[in-house]
């Protein structure tokens, strides 16, 4: 009976159309679909997913008015603001049309960055729920920004970089997403808008109590609406394969990994948006080959500022050394890679998904954050959970060689690995029956049915 009621309950999901945000929204979609809800994606035509990869979901393409320049700009914040400015009208029209077809909508769940969706939901008198695809700590940090501003900390000065942020322990000022950020006014505007939960009925988190219990507790008290930490969501849908990569995955690397020794390979990736300079890539390459460890390295098109990845390694002896010890791909099936027996460490930019995917497999990290929440995630990985090492200084081959060897083959690296394995077990407990995330998912289903 309850199942029948759920089947007639359509939930509209509005993701932020970037890889690190699309993935968790699809994971949530799968979880809710498995609980019996019907799922419609209202997705911007920008980075539109291939519907044939998701036969269980329906798709409503939302036209966008982005110019070619805006769509290809590296000014990510301006792009997010433009996507929001663009979405409200067409989304409203499309949903009104759906309702006219007698397609009843139970609620809208939207990525917190797509803040304009709240207006559409209010206008249509539909309940809305936020999906927060980053850590709870990020949300809590955002919520503190007005206070920090009124206490006179902004603009942030280099002289306080190492100081702890009052009320945000263990973060230091240099861990904050706005530290050293070029367009800080735009970013601050986005942060303040995103951290306002507006008229949302609830917040869903892709995190879990064993990682962020104290912060989740504070958030629950602060916002006084139901909070559902149901993550890491990809672990709860282990039998579902979500084909959400915007770039084709190179699966040959799995065959290469199959031939390697257990825990001997360092996986290197800086996610879907970050980029580094050609000098940094060369230093990483020399550091990796000198460490004498095997490595699988994702070098995405666009990830080296101003250079074509295919022609980046000029020195013949470097090229040969890379071929001997390494394997380079443009895009990897990352979750499968991290779960592979051959992987012994992850050099990561510490995007929230990569961080979760690594600790879920008990893979210790070398943290090299680039921007945004990555610096905070890196702080939690190294200082709170103690499952990784941070590479902080300017990238230099000797230091890289030392850090890679420390993680992969030293006694200290072994201790870090052990802690990563312990944390993996904790996370497995939270998504298993009667674990905290498992129970939260049940609570979320009950909540949705009560709307
Ligand atoms: C962006 C922000 O940079 C990050 O700070 C924020 O937390 C989320 O959005 P992104 O660079 O996309 O993150 O990194 P991440 O959050 O780690 O997400 C990347 C996703 O792409 C992961 O789910 C990862 O599995 C996937 N991926 C990455 C692949 O499938 N293959 C790859 O080769 C690289």
Boltz pocket constraint, residues with backbone or C-beta under 6 A from the ligand:
constraints:
  - pocket:
      binder: B
      contacts: [[A, 18], [A, 19], [A, 20], [A, 21], [A, 23], [A, 133], [A, 134], [A, 245], [A, 269], [A, 270], [A, 271], [A, 272], [A, 273], [A, 274], [A, 298], [A, 330], [A, 331], [A, 332], [A, 333], [A, 334], [A, 335], [A, 350], [A, 351], [A, 352], [A, 353], [A, 354], [A, 355], [A, 357], [A, 371], [A, 372], [A, 373], [A, 374]]
      max_distance: 6.0
